[in-house]
Amino acid sequence: MRRLGDAAHLLGIKGRDWDTFTVEETDTYLGWLDAYAEAQQKANEKLTSGR
């Protein structure tokens, strides 16, 4: 649930609206969060490698 809360925060979802998500919506948001975290990690790696 913590990851879903993180995704909700990043997407600007207020309060505990994410408690009402369907399974499909939850999967979509968690997929988005995974992609976001991966892109962030790649960007950090580029910064530290000097590219």
mmCIF file of the N, C-alpha and C atoms, coordinates in Angstrom:
data_MODEL
# 
_entry.id   MODEL 
# 
loop_
_atom_site.group_PDB 
_atom_site.id 
_atom_site.type_symbol 
_atom_site.label_atom_id 
_atom_site.label_alt_id 
_atom_site.label_comp_id 
_atom_site.label_asym_id 
_atom_site.label_entity_id 
_atom_site.label_seq_id 
_atom_site.pdbx_PDB_ins_code 
_atom_site.Cartn_x 
_atom_site.Cartn_y 
_atom_site.Cartn_z 
_atom_site.occupancy 
_atom_site.B_iso_or_equiv 
_atom_site.pdbx_formal_charge 
_atom_site.auth_seq_id 
_atom_site.auth_comp_id 
_atom_site.auth_asym_id 
_atom_site.auth_atom_id 
_atom_site.pdbx_PDB_model_num 
ATOM 1   N N  . MET A 1 1  ? 0.813   -1.187 0.000   1.00 0.00 ? 1  MET A N  1 
ATOM 2   C CA . MET A 1 1  ? 0.000   0.000  0.000   1.00 0.00 ? 1  MET A CA 1 
ATOM 3   C C  . MET A 1 1  ? 0.860   1.257  0.000   1.00 0.00 ? 1  MET A C  1 
ATOM 4   N N  . ARG A 1 2  ? 2.041   1.164  0.553   1.00 0.00 ? 2  ARG A N  1 
ATOM 5   C CA . ARG A 1 2  ? 2.921   2.329  0.590   1.00 0.00 ? 2  ARG A CA 1 
ATOM 6   C C  . ARG A 1 2  ? 3.245   2.801  -0.825  1.00 0.00 ? 2  ARG A C  1 
ATOM 7   N N  . ARG A 1 3  ? 3.562   1.858  -1.720  1.00 0.00 ? 3  ARG A N  1 
ATOM 8   C CA . ARG A 1 3  ? 3.896   2.221  -3.096  1.00 0.00 ? 3  ARG A CA 1 
ATOM 9   C C  . ARG A 1 3  ? 2.706   2.868  -3.785  1.00 0.00 ? 3  ARG A C  1 
ATOM 10  N N  . LEU A 1 4  ? 1.523   2.374  -3.512  1.00 0.00 ? 4  LEU A N  1 
ATOM 11  C CA . LEU A 1 4  ? 0.328   2.962  -4.108  1.00 0.00 ? 4  LEU A CA 1 
ATOM 12  C C  . LEU A 1 4  ? 0.119   4.374  -3.577  1.00 0.00 ? 4  LEU A C  1 
ATOM 13  N N  . GLY A 1 5  ? 0.380   4.579  -2.313  1.00 0.00 ? 5  GLY A N  1 
ATOM 14  C CA . GLY A 1 5  ? 0.299   5.922  -1.739  1.00 0.00 ? 5  GLY A CA 1 
ATOM 15  C C  . GLY A 1 5  ? 1.312   6.858  -2.365  1.00 0.00 ? 5  GLY A C  1 
ATOM 16  N N  . ASP A 1 6  ? 2.524   6.365  -2.632  1.00 0.00 ? 6  ASP A N  1 
ATOM 17  C CA . ASP A 1 6  ? 3.546   7.167  -3.306  1.00 0.00 ? 6  ASP A CA 1 
ATOM 18  C C  . ASP A 1 6  ? 3.089   7.558  -4.705  1.00 0.00 ? 6  ASP A C  1 
ATOM 19  N N  . ALA A 1 7  ? 2.536   6.599  -5.435  1.00 0.00 ? 7  ALA A N  1 
ATOM 20  C CA . ALA A 1 7  ? 2.047   6.879  -6.787  1.00 0.00 ? 7  ALA A CA 1 
ATOM 21  C C  . ALA A 1 7  ? 0.914   7.897  -6.734  1.00 0.00 ? 7  ALA A C  1 
ATOM 22  N N  . ALA A 1 8  ? 0.008   7.742  -5.791  1.00 0.00 ? 8  ALA A N  1 
ATOM 23  C CA . ALA A 1 8  ? -1.108  8.676  -5.658  1.00 0.00 ? 8  ALA A CA 1 
ATOM 24  C C  . ALA A 1 8  ? -0.589  10.080 -5.385  1.00 0.00 ? 8  ALA A C  1 
ATOM 25  N N  . HIS A 1 9  ? 0.404   10.196 -4.524  1.00 0.00 ? 9  HIS A N  1 
ATOM 26  C CA . HIS A 1 9  ? 0.979   11.502 -4.211  1.00 0.00 ? 9  HIS A CA 1 
ATOM 27  C C  . HIS A 1 9  ? 1.613   12.122 -5.453  1.00 0.00 ? 9  HIS A C  1 
ATOM 28  N N  . LEU A 1 10 ? 2.412   11.354 -6.183  1.00 0.00 ? 10 LEU A N  1 
ATOM 29  C CA . LEU A 1 10 ? 3.072   11.875 -7.379  1.00 0.00 ? 10 LEU A CA 1 
ATOM 30  C C  . LEU A 1 10 ? 2.079   12.291 -8.452  1.00 0.00 ? 10 LEU A C  1 
ATOM 31  N N  . LEU A 1 11 ? 0.945   11.617 -8.507  1.00 0.00 ? 11 LEU A N  1 
ATOM 32  C CA . LEU A 1 11 ? -0.072  11.924 -9.513  1.00 0.00 ? 11 LEU A CA 1 
ATOM 33  C C  . LEU A 1 11 ? -1.069  12.976 -9.040  1.00 0.00 ? 11 LEU A C  1 
ATOM 34  N N  . GLY A 1 12 ? -0.914  13.437 -7.805  1.00 0.00 ? 12 GLY A N  1 
ATOM 35  C CA . GLY A 1 12 ? -1.787  14.482 -7.293  1.00 0.00 ? 12 GLY A CA 1 
ATOM 36  C C  . GLY A 1 12 ? -3.151  13.998 -6.842  1.00 0.00 ? 12 GLY A C  1 
ATOM 37  N N  . ILE A 1 13 ? -3.254  12.726 -6.517  1.00 0.00 ? 13 ILE A N  1 
ATOM 38  C CA . ILE A 1 13 ? -4.516  12.180 -6.031  1.00 0.00 ? 13 ILE A CA 1 
ATOM 39  C C  . ILE A 1 13 ? -4.630  12.537 -4.551  1.00 0.00 ? 13 ILE A C  1 
ATOM 40  N N  . LYS A 1 14 ? -5.717  13.169 -4.185  1.00 0.00 ? 14 LYS A N  1 
ATOM 41  C CA . LYS A 1 14 ? -5.873  13.692 -2.826  1.00 0.00 ? 14 LYS A CA 1 
ATOM 42  C C  . LYS A 1 14 ? -6.451  12.661 -1.867  1.00 0.00 ? 14 LYS A C  1 
ATOM 43  N N  . GLY A 1 15 ? -6.075  12.844 -0.613  1.00 0.00 ? 15 GLY A N  1 
ATOM 44  C CA . GLY A 1 15 ? -6.630  12.023 0.453   1.00 0.00 ? 15 GLY A CA 1 
ATOM 45  C C  . GLY A 1 15 ? -6.431  10.534 0.238   1.00 0.00 ? 15 GLY A C  1 
ATOM 46  N N  . ARG A 1 16 ? -7.439  9.787  0.560   1.00 0.00 ? 16 ARG A N  1 
ATOM 47  C CA . ARG A 1 16 ? -7.361  8.335  0.424   1.00 0.00 ? 16 ARG A CA 1 
ATOM 48  C C  . ARG A 1 16 ? -8.204  7.843  -0.738  1.00 0.00 ? 16 ARG A C  1 
ATOM 49  N N  . ASP A 1 17 ? -8.283  8.658  -1.794  1.00 0.00 ? 17 ASP A N  1 
ATOM 50  C CA . ASP A 1 17 ? -9.032  8.243  -2.978  1.00 0.00 ? 17 ASP A CA 1 
ATOM 51  C C  . ASP A 1 17 ? -8.504  6.934  -3.536  1.00 0.00 ? 17 ASP A C  1 
ATOM 52  N N  . TRP A 1 18 ? -7.210  6.680  -3.350  1.00 0.00 ? 18 TRP A N  1 
ATOM 53  C CA . TRP A 1 18 ? -6.617  5.465  -3.909  1.00 0.00 ? 18 TRP A CA 1 
ATOM 54  C C  . TRP A 1 18 ? -7.179  4.213  -3.261  1.00 0.00 ? 18 TRP A C  1 
ATOM 55  N N  . ASP A 1 19 ? -7.837  4.351  -2.103  1.00 0.00 ? 19 ASP A N  1 
ATOM 56  C CA . ASP A 1 19 ? -8.486  3.191  -1.474  1.00 0.00 ? 19 ASP A CA 1 
ATOM 57  C C  . ASP A 1 19 ? -9.644  2.660  -2.317  1.00 0.00 ? 19 ASP A C  1 
ATOM 58  N N  . THR A 1 20 ? -10.173 3.499  -3.183  1.00 0.00 ? 20 THR A N  1 
ATOM 59  C CA . THR A 1 20 ? -11.330 3.110  -3.984  1.00 0.00 ? 20 THR A CA 1 
ATOM 60  C C  . THR A 1 20 ? -10.947 2.615  -5.373  1.00 0.00 ? 20 THR A C  1 
ATOM 61  N N  . PHE A 1 21 ? -9.649  2.535  -5.670  1.00 0.00 ? 21 PHE A N  1 
ATOM 62  C CA . PHE A 1 21 ? -9.206  2.076  -6.988  1.00 0.00 ? 21 PHE A CA 1 
ATOM 63  C C  . PHE A 1 21 ? -9.589  0.621  -7.209  1.00 0.00 ? 21 PHE A C  1 
ATOM 64  N N  . THR A 1 22 ? -9.880  0.292  -8.449  1.00 0.00 ? 22 THR A N  1 
ATOM 65  C CA . THR A 1 22 ? -10.091 -1.104 -8.822  1.00 0.00 ? 22 THR A CA 1 
ATOM 66  C C  . THR A 1 22 ? -8.730  -1.775 -8.952  1.00 0.00 ? 22 THR A C  1 
ATOM 67  N N  . VAL A 1 23 ? -8.724  -3.078 -9.093  1.00 0.00 ? 23 VAL A N  1 
ATOM 68  C CA . VAL A 1 23 ? -7.473  -3.813 -9.273  1.00 0.00 ? 23 VAL A CA 1 
ATOM 69  C C  . VAL A 1 23 ? -6.758  -3.316 -10.529 1.00 0.00 ? 23 VAL A C  1 
ATOM 70  N N  . GLU A 1 24 ? -7.506  -3.093 -11.594 1.00 0.00 ? 24 GLU A N  1 
ATOM 71  C CA . GLU A 1 24 ? -6.909  -2.634 -12.844 1.00 0.00 ? 24 GLU A CA 1 
ATOM 72  C C  . GLU A 1 24 ? -6.288  -1.247 -12.688 1.00 0.00 ? 24 GLU A C  1 
ATOM 73  N N  . GLU A 1 25 ? -6.984  -0.362 -11.984 1.00 0.00 ? 25 GLU A N  1 
ATOM 74  C CA . GLU A 1 25 ? -6.437  0.978  -11.748 1.00 0.00 ? 25 GLU A CA 1 
ATOM 75  C C  . GLU A 1 25 ? -5.181  0.899  -10.891 1.00 0.00 ? 25 GLU A C  1 
ATOM 76  N N  . THR A 1 26 ? -5.217  0.053  -9.884  1.00 0.00 ? 26 THR A N  1 
ATOM 77  C CA . THR A 1 26 ? -4.049  -0.123 -9.024  1.00 0.00 ? 26 THR A CA 1 
ATOM 78  C C  . THR A 1 26 ? -2.862  -0.618 -9.831  1.00 0.00 ? 26 THR A C  1 
ATOM 79  N N  . ASP A 1 27 ? -3.076  -1.611 -10.681 1.00 0.00 ? 27 ASP A N  1 
ATOM 80  C CA . ASP A 1 27 ? -1.998  -2.126 -11.525 1.00 0.00 ? 27 ASP A CA 1 
ATOM 81  C C  . ASP A 1 27 ? -1.444  -1.037 -12.440 1.00 0.00 ? 27 ASP A C  1 
ATOM 82  N N  . THR A 1 28 ? -2.323  -0.215 -12.983 1.00 0.00 ? 28 THR A N  1 
ATOM 83  C CA . THR A 1 28 ? -1.891  0.876  -13.859 1.00 0.00 ? 28 THR A CA 1 
ATOM 84  C C  . THR A 1 28 ? -1.014  1.861  -13.104 1.00 0.00 ? 28 THR A C  1 
ATOM 85  N N  . TYR A 1 29 ? -1.451  2.275  -11.925 1.00 0.00 ? 29 TYR A N  1 
ATOM 86  C CA . TYR A 1 29 ? -0.678  3.233  -11.147 1.00 0.00 ? 29 TYR A CA 1 
ATOM 87  C C  . TYR A 1 29 ? 0.647   2.646  -10.675 1.00 0.00 ? 29 TYR A C  1 
ATOM 88  N N  . LEU A 1 30 ? 0.648   1.387  -10.273 1.00 0.00 ? 30 LEU A N  1 
ATOM 89  C CA . LEU A 1 30 ? 1.902   0.766  -9.852  1.00 0.00 ? 30 LEU A CA 1 
ATOM 90  C C  . LEU A 1 30 ? 2.842   0.588  -11.037 1.00 0.00 ? 30 LEU A C  1 
ATOM 91  N N  . GLY A 1 31 ? 2.307   0.303  -12.205 1.00 0.00 ? 31 GLY A N  1 
ATOM 92  C CA . GLY A 1 31 ? 3.126   0.231  -13.412 1.00 0.00 ? 31 GLY A CA 1 
ATOM 93  C C  . GLY A 1 31 ? 3.747   1.576  -13.727 1.00 0.00 ? 31 GLY A C  1 
ATOM 94  N N  . TRP A 1 32 ? 2.958   2.630  -13.573 1.00 0.00 ? 32 TRP A N  1 
ATOM 95  C CA . TRP A 1 32 ? 3.479   3.973  -13.789 1.00 0.00 ? 32 TRP A CA 1 
ATOM 96  C C  . TRP A 1 32 ? 4.586   4.282  -12.783 1.00 0.00 ? 32 TRP A C  1 
ATOM 97  N N  . LEU A 1 33 ? 4.373   3.906  -11.539 1.00 0.00 ? 33 LEU A N  1 
ATOM 98  C CA . LEU A 1 33 ? 5.372   4.162  -10.506 1.00 0.00 ? 33 LEU A CA 1 
ATOM 99  C C  . LEU A 1 33 ? 6.657   3.400  -10.792 1.00 0.00 ? 33 LEU A C  1 
ATOM 100 N N  . ASP A 1 34 ? 6.564   2.154  -11.242 1.00 0.00 ? 34 ASP A N  1 
ATOM 101 C CA . ASP A 1 34 ? 7.756   1.381  -11.607 1.00 0.00 ? 34 ASP A CA 1 
ATOM 102 C C  . ASP A 1 34 ? 8.515   2.058  -12.741 1.00 0.00 ? 34 ASP A C  1 
ATOM 103 N N  . ALA A 1 35 ? 7.797   2.512  -13.767 1.00 0.00 ? 35 ALA A N  1 
ATOM 104 C CA . ALA A 1 35 ? 8.434   3.188  -14.901 1.00 0.00 ? 35 ALA A CA 1 
ATOM 105 C C  . ALA A 1 35 ? 9.082   4.495  -14.455 1.00 0.00 ? 35 ALA A C  1 
ATOM 106 N N  . TYR A 1 36 ? 8.422   5.221  -13.579 1.00 0.00 ? 36 TYR A N  1 
ATOM 107 C CA . TYR A 1 36 ? 8.960   6.471  -13.054 1.00 0.00 ? 36 TYR A CA 1 
ATOM 108 C C  . TYR A 1 36 ? 10.251  6.218  -12.268 1.00 0.00 ? 36 TYR A C  1 
ATOM 109 N N  . ALA A 1 37 ? 10.229  5.220  -11.404 1.00 0.00 ? 37 ALA A N  1 
ATOM 110 C CA . ALA A 1 37 ? 11.404  4.898  -10.596 1.00 0.00 ? 37 ALA A CA 1 
ATOM 111 C C  . ALA A 1 37 ? 12.561  4.452  -11.480 1.00 0.00 ? 37 ALA A C  1 
ATOM 112 N N  . GLU A 1 38 ? 12.272  3.670  -12.514 1.00 0.00 ? 38 GLU A N  1 
ATOM 113 C CA . GLU A 1 38 ? 13.317  3.216  -13.431 1.00 0.00 ? 38 GLU A CA 1 
ATOM 114 C C  . GLU A 1 38 ? 13.916  4.395  -14.198 1.00 0.00 ? 38 GLU A C  1 
ATOM 115 N N  . ALA A 1 39 ? 13.083  5.294  -14.685 1.00 0.00 ? 39 ALA A N  1 
ATOM 116 C CA . ALA A 1 39 ? 13.572  6.472  -15.410 1.00 0.00 ? 39 ALA A CA 1 
ATOM 117 C C  . ALA A 1 39 ? 14.398  7.363  -14.494 1.00 0.00 ? 39 ALA A C  1 
ATOM 118 N N  . GLN A 1 40 ? 13.963  7.494  -13.257 1.00 0.00 ? 40 GLN A N  1 
ATOM 119 C CA . GLN A 1 40 ? 14.698  8.303  -12.293 1.00 0.00 ? 40 GLN A CA 1 
ATOM 120 C C  . GLN A 1 40 ? 16.070  7.685  -12.008 1.00 0.00 ? 40 GLN A C  1 
ATOM 121 N N  . GLN A 1 41 ? 16.113  6.369  -11.860 1.00 0.00 ? 41 GLN A N  1 
ATOM 122 C CA . GLN A 1 41 ? 17.372  5.686  -11.607 1.00 0.00 ? 41 GLN A CA 1 
ATOM 123 C C  . GLN A 1 41 ? 18.324  5.851  -12.794 1.00 0.00 ? 41 GLN A C  1 
ATOM 124 N N  . LYS A 1 42 ? 17.818  5.705  -14.012 1.00 0.00 ? 42 LYS A N  1 
ATOM 125 C CA . LYS A 1 42 ? 18.652  5.875  -15.205 1.00 0.00 ? 42 LYS A CA 1 
ATOM 126 C C  . LYS A 1 42 ? 19.185  7.297  -15.302 1.00 0.00 ? 42 LYS A C  1 
ATOM 127 N N  . ALA A 1 43 ? 18.356  8.274  -14.985 1.00 0.00 ? 43 ALA A N  1 
ATOM 128 C CA . ALA A 1 43 ? 18.795  9.665  -15.017 1.00 0.00 ? 43 ALA A CA 1 
ATOM 129 C C  . ALA A 1 43 ? 19.884  9.907  -13.980 1.00 0.00 ? 43 ALA A C  1 
ATOM 130 N N  . ASN A 1 44 ? 19.733  9.338  -12.795 1.00 0.00 ? 44 ASN A N  1 
ATOM 131 C CA . ASN A 1 44 ? 20.754  9.483  -11.760 1.00 0.00 ? 44 ASN A CA 1 
ATOM 132 C C  . ASN A 1 44 ? 22.058  8.823  -12.172 1.00 0.00 ? 44 ASN A C  1 
ATOM 133 N N  . GLU A 1 45 ? 21.968  7.665  -12.836 1.00 0.00 ? 45 GLU A N  1 
ATOM 134 C CA . GLU A 1 45 ? 23.173  6.989  -13.308 1.00 0.00 ? 45 GLU A CA 1 
ATOM 135 C C  . GLU A 1 45 ? 23.888  7.827  -14.361 1.00 0.00 ? 45 GLU A C  1 
ATOM 136 N N  . LYS A 1 46 ? 23.140  8.477  -15.243 1.00 0.00 ? 46 LYS A N  1 
ATOM 137 C CA . LYS A 1 46 ? 23.749  9.346  -16.253 1.00 0.00 ? 46 LYS A CA 1 
ATOM 138 C C  . LYS A 1 46 ? 24.455  10.519 -15.595 1.00 0.00 ? 46 LYS A C  1 
ATOM 139 N N  . LEU A 1 47 ? 23.830  11.090 -14.579 1.00 0.00 ? 47 LEU A N  1 
ATOM 140 C CA . LEU A 1 47 ? 24.438  12.222 -13.886 1.00 0.00 ? 47 LEU A CA 1 
ATOM 141 C C  . LEU A 1 47 ? 25.733  11.825 -13.194 1.00 0.00 ? 47 LEU A C  1 
ATOM 142 N N  . THR A 1 48 ? 25.747  10.662 -12.576 1.00 0.00 ? 48 THR A N  1 
ATOM 143 C CA . THR A 1 48 ? 26.942  10.244 -11.849 1.00 0.00 ? 48 THR A CA 1 
ATOM 144 C C  . THR A 1 48 ? 28.039  9.754  -12.781 1.00 0.00 ? 48 THR A C  1 
ATOM 145 N N  . SER A 1 49 ? 27.681  9.344  -14.004 1.00 0.00 ? 49 SER A N  1 
ATOM 146 C CA . SER A 1 49 ? 28.707  8.887  -14.945 1.00 0.00 ? 49 SER A CA 1 
ATOM 147 C C  . SER A 1 49 ? 29.276  10.043 -15.759 1.00 0.00 ? 49 SER A C  1 
ATOM 148 N N  . GLY A 1 50 ? 28.700  11.236 -15.615 1.00 0.00 ? 50 GLY A N  1 
ATOM 149 C CA . GLY A 1 50 ? 29.225  12.407 -16.295 1.00 0.00 ? 50 GLY A CA 1 
ATOM 150 C C  . GLY A 1 50 ? 28.748  12.577 -17.719 1.00 0.00 ? 50 GLY A C  1 
ATOM 151 N N  . ARG A 1 51 ? 27.697  11.908 -18.111 1.00 0.00 ? 51 ARG A N  1 
ATOM 152 C CA . ARG A 1 51 ? 27.192  12.049 -19.489 1.00 0.00 ? 51 ARG A CA 1 
ATOM 153 C C  . ARG A 1 51 ? 26.181  13.133 -19.576 1.00 0.00 ? 51 ARG A C  1 
# 
